Amino acid sequence: MNRRKILTTTAAVSALAVGSSLGLRIPSAKADEVPLYDDDRFVGSPDAPITIIEYASLTCPHCASFHANTYPELKKQWIDTGRAKLVFRHFPLDGLGLRAAAVSNCLEGDRHFGFIEILMKSMQQWARAADPTKALAQISALAGINQEQFEKCFNDEAEMDKILARRTEANTEYDVNSTPSFLVNGRLVTGALDFTAFNRLLEDEA
């Protein structure tokens, strides 16, 4: 698929203005008012006392920064120890991010999160490529998605509609309007906070 067709999808995504801010913490919904869906993808113990819901775009440099600089220590100290779980939800910023999200959702479990991390780490290479679709297909092949599967997932309109519907829900119900944003036990936190700042937030919830 060429860049022009990717960009046509952006019109559906751009109904909400998105950006990035740092460090803002404001009241949002209570934790028990933020439902988890049967198909939510998460890492950590399902019984962890702290639930972190991450809203991110696979074409957001600030999200890539969070995953490179904050997430590894967050996972080590909070998720792997059973004190928190992290639910990953897509909040695509553009058509390419939307289609990449649909491709990632074709993978389950550890493969899904491994693919997310690869896309975050290599974002500048594939998202900025002259042919981003081809670059994304190449990375997908390394994750075990063959070309036929890639094209099916990349063009899955039903999956993209679901992603957009939950993006809209995040905006209207929980005031999410930038990436990355997090609901920490129902409290909205925005921006690619460093681990020290994020750790302080979690200690407040513990």
C-alpha positions as CSV (number, residue, x, y, z in Angstrom):
1,M,0.0,0.0,0.0
2,N,1.4,3.4,-0.9
3,R,1.7,6.5,1.3
4,R,-1.3,8.2,-0.4
5,K,-3.7,5.4,0.8
6,I,-2.2,5.4,4.2
7,L,-2.8,9.2,4.5
8,T,-6.5,8.8,3.6
9,T,-6.9,6.9,6.8
10,T,-5.5,9.8,8.7
11,A,-8.8,11.7,8.2
12,A,-10.5,9.2,10.4
13,V,-7.8,9.6,13.1
14,S,-7.5,13.4,13.1
15,A,-11.0,14.1,14.5
16,L,-9.2,14.5,17.9
17,A,-6.3,16.9,18.3
18,V,-3.3,15.2,19.9
19,G,0.0,16.3,21.2
20,S,2.3,15.7,24.1
21,S,2.7,17.2,27.5
22,L,4.8,16.3,30.5
23,G,4.1,15.7,34.1
24,L,0.4,16.7,34.4
25,R,-1.6,14.7,36.8
26,I,-5.3,15.4,37.1
27,P,-8.3,13.5,38.6
28,S,-10.0,11.2,36.1
29,A,-12.4,8.3,36.6
30,K,-12.1,6.1,39.6
31,A,-10.2,2.8,39.1
32,D,-13.3,0.7,39.3
33,E,-15.0,2.9,36.6
34,V,-12.3,2.1,34.0
35,P,-13.3,-1.3,32.6
36,L,-10.9,-3.8,31.3
37,Y,-11.9,-5.6,28.1
38,D,-11.6,-9.3,27.5
39,D,-9.2,-8.6,24.6
40,D,-7.0,-6.0,26.5
41,R,-3.3,-6.9,26.2
42,F,-1.4,-6.6,29.5
43,V,1.9,-7.5,31.1
44,G,2.1,-8.5,34.8
45,S,-0.1,-10.3,37.3
46,P,-3.8,-9.9,36.7
47,D,-4.1,-9.6,40.5
48,A,-1.6,-6.7,40.8
49,P,-3.0,-4.0,43.1
50,I,-2.0,-1.1,40.7
51,T,-3.4,-1.0,37.1
52,I,-1.6,1.2,34.6
53,I,-3.4,1.7,31.3
54,E,-1.1,3.1,28.7
55,Y,-2.5,5.0,25.7
56,A,0.2,5.2,23.0
57,S,0.7,5.6,19.3
58,L,3.2,3.5,17.4
59,T,4.3,6.6,15.5
60,C,4.7,8.8,18.6
61,P,8.4,9.7,19.4
62,H,7.5,10.5,23.0
63,C,6.0,7.1,23.4
64,A,9.2,5.6,22.0
65,S,11.1,7.6,24.5
66,F,9.0,6.2,27.4
67,H,9.5,2.7,26.2
68,A,13.3,3.2,25.8
69,N,14.0,5.1,29.0
70,T,11.3,4.4,31.6
71,Y,9.5,1.2,30.8
72,P,12.5,-1.2,31.4
73,E,12.9,-0.1,35.0
74,L,9.1,0.2,35.5
75,K,8.8,-3.4,34.4
76,K,11.7,-4.6,36.6
77,Q,10.6,-2.9,39.8
78,W,6.8,-2.8,39.5
79,I,5.5,-5.2,36.9
80,D,7.8,-8.2,37.3
81,T,7.4,-8.0,41.1
82,G,3.6,-8.2,40.9
83,R,3.0,-4.8,42.3
84,A,1.5,-3.4,39.0
85,K,0.3,-4.5,35.7
86,L,0.4,-2.5,32.5
87,V,-2.4,-2.6,30.0
88,F,-1.4,-1.3,26.5
89,R,-4.1,0.4,24.4
90,H,-3.6,2.0,21.0
91,F,-4.2,5.7,20.6
92,P,-3.1,6.2,17.0
93,L,-2.0,9.7,15.8
94,D,-2.2,9.0,12.1
95,G,-3.2,6.5,9.5
96,L,0.2,4.7,9.6
97,G,0.0,4.4,13.3
98,L,-3.5,3.0,13.0
99,R,-2.6,0.3,10.5
100,A,0.6,-0.6,12.5
101,A,-1.7,-1.0,15.5
102,A,-4.0,-3.4,13.6
103,V,-0.9,-5.4,12.5
104,S,0.3,-5.6,16.1
105,N,-3.1,-6.9,17.3
106,C,-2.6,-9.9,15.1
107,L,-0.1,-11.2,17.6
108,E,-0.9,-12.6,21.0
109,G,0.9,-12.7,24.3
110,D,4.6,-12.1,24.5
111,R,4.8,-11.9,20.7
112,H,2.5,-8.9,20.8
113,F,4.5,-7.0,23.4
114,G,7.8,-8.0,21.8
115,F,6.5,-6.6,18.5
116,I,5.4,-3.4,20.2
117,E,8.9,-2.9,21.7
118,I,10.5,-3.5,18.3
119,L,8.3,-1.0,16.6
120,M,9.0,1.6,19.3
121,K,12.8,1.1,19.1
122,S,12.9,1.2,15.3
123,M,10.2,3.9,14.9
124,Q,12.5,6.4,13.1
125,Q,13.6,3.7,10.6
126,W,10.2,2.3,9.6
127,A,7.8,5.2,10.2
128,R,10.1,7.7,8.4
129,A,11.0,5.4,5.6
130,A,10.3,6.4,1.9
131,D,8.0,3.4,1.8
132,P,6.8,2.9,5.4
133,T,4.4,0.1,4.5
134,K,7.3,-2.0,3.0
135,A,9.4,-1.2,6.0
136,L,6.7,-2.3,8.4
137,A,6.1,-5.5,6.4
138,Q,9.8,-6.3,6.7
139,I,9.7,-5.9,10.5
140,S,6.5,-7.9,10.7
141,A,8.2,-10.7,8.8
142,L,10.9,-10.8,11.5
143,A,8.1,-11.2,14.0
144,G,6.7,-14.2,12.1
145,I,4.0,-12.5,10.1
146,N,4.2,-13.5,6.4
147,Q,3.2,-11.2,3.6
148,E,-0.3,-12.6,3.2
149,Q,-1.0,-12.3,6.9
150,F,0.5,-8.8,6.9
151,E,-1.7,-7.5,4.2
152,K,-4.8,-9.0,5.9
153,C,-4.0,-7.4,9.2
154,F,-2.8,-4.1,7.6
155,N,-6.1,-3.8,5.9
156,D,-8.4,-5.1,8.6
157,E,-11.1,-2.4,8.6
158,A,-13.1,-4.1,11.5
159,E,-10.0,-4.1,13.7
160,M,-9.2,-0.5,12.8
161,D,-12.8,0.6,13.6
162,K,-12.5,-1.0,17.0
163,I,-9.2,0.7,17.7
164,L,-10.7,4.1,16.7
165,A,-13.8,3.5,18.8
166,R,-11.7,2.9,21.9
167,R,-9.5,5.9,21.1
168,T,-12.7,8.0,21.1
169,E,-13.8,6.4,24.3
170,A,-10.4,7.3,25.9
171,N,-10.9,10.9,24.9
172,T,-14.5,11.4,25.8
173,E,-14.6,9.2,29.0
174,Y,-11.1,9.6,30.5
175,D,-9.9,13.0,29.0
176,V,-7.0,11.3,27.1
177,N,-5.9,13.7,24.3
178,S,-2.2,13.2,24.0
179,T,0.4,10.4,23.9
180,P,1.7,8.8,25.9
181,S,-1.1,9.1,28.5
182,F,-1.6,6.7,31.4
183,L,-4.5,5.9,33.7
184,V,-2.9,4.9,37.0
185,N,-5.6,3.3,39.1
186,G,-8.0,5.6,37.3
187,R,-5.9,8.8,37.6
188,L,-4.7,10.5,34.4
189,V,-1.0,11.0,33.9
190,T,0.3,12.5,30.7
191,G,3.7,12.6,29.1
192,A,6.9,10.5,28.8
193,L,7.8,10.8,32.5
194,D,11.2,9.5,33.6
195,F,11.3,6.6,36.0
196,T,11.9,8.7,39.1
197,A,8.7,10.7,38.4
198,F,6.7,7.6,37.5
199,N,8.0,5.7,40.5
200,R,6.8,8.5,42.7
201,L,3.3,8.3,41.3
202,L,3.2,4.6,41.8
203,E,4.5,4.9,45.4
204,D,1.6,7.3,46.1
205,E,-0.8,4.6,44.9
206,A,0.8,1.7,46.7
